[in-house]
Amino acid sequence: MPNKHSKAQHMPQRTCAICKSKKDLDELYAFIIMPEGIIIDPKRRLQRRRHYICKNINCLSNLEEWEKRYFKNCFQKNEIV
């Protein structure tokens, strides 16, 4: 959502977790990692750490591979998801 008080009509940008490209927030899907798996949050209402992914078919197809790497890295660092 643009900032109502800004003359420049600033749109926040986020980075795609797969291809690492920066895009406007409305051009990305938000998803959350839960113990059950990945949950897409289209309205961005769930209160958890969000990750973002492009609407590009290549990024969407590589999401499962990214999830495996994410969990592998978390367990190496002894973090709890």
C-alpha atoms as one frame of an Amber mdcrd trajectory, in Angstrom:
protein
   0.000   0.000   0.000   1.455   3.386  -0.938   2.323   5.833   1.778  -0.478
   8.436   1.886   1.809  11.126   3.278   4.584  10.751   0.720   4.618  12.906
  -2.388   6.613  10.251  -4.206   3.939   7.554  -3.598   6.530   5.137  -2.250
   5.858   1.435  -2.839   7.777  -0.969  -0.570  10.089  -3.424  -2.284  10.949
  -6.934  -1.226  13.381  -9.538  -2.516  12.308 -12.840  -4.044  13.624 -15.750
  -1.967  14.407 -17.790  -5.089  15.866 -15.457  -7.739  16.890 -12.623  -5.361
  15.398  -9.919  -7.603  13.836  -6.859  -5.964  10.250  -6.075  -6.924   7.333
  -4.048  -5.643   5.383  -5.718  -2.874   2.249  -6.135  -5.005   4.229  -8.138
  -7.607   5.173 -10.878  -5.116   3.423 -13.698  -3.281   3.946 -13.822   0.483
   4.425 -17.206   2.111   5.106 -18.476   5.594   7.018 -21.567   6.673   5.214
 -23.678   9.239   6.080 -27.161  10.564   3.354 -28.518   8.253   4.989 -26.909
   5.206   4.683 -23.723   3.176   1.518 -21.651   3.491   0.759 -18.966   0.892
  -0.647 -15.858   2.592  -2.331 -13.812  -0.179  -3.791 -11.161   2.141  -0.666
 -11.023   4.363  -2.637 -11.419   7.582  -0.756 -14.222   9.355   1.622 -12.941
  12.018   4.804 -14.846  11.219   8.075 -14.275   9.392   7.151 -13.787   5.758
   9.192 -14.715   2.728   8.359 -13.500  -0.742   8.415 -15.144  -4.154   7.932
 -13.831  -7.705   4.893 -14.743  -9.735   7.377 -16.139 -12.269   6.807 -19.823
 -13.088  10.523 -20.634 -12.647  10.546 -19.286  -9.101   7.324 -21.087  -8.217
   8.669 -24.397  -9.512  11.880 -24.043  -7.442  10.053 -23.292  -4.188  10.168
 -26.893  -2.932  13.939 -27.102  -3.467  14.376 -23.775  -1.614  12.299 -25.128
   1.299  14.635 -28.120   1.669  17.703 -25.851   1.755  15.980 -23.542   4.259
  15.249 -26.382   6.706  18.739 -27.824   6.245  20.292 -24.448   7.133  17.994
 -24.010  10.156  18.938 -27.378  11.608  22.651 -26.752  11.066  22.351 -23.573
  13.138  20.180 -25.352  15.777  17.314 -22.912  15.246  13.713 -23.733  15.916
  11.284 -22.850  13.116
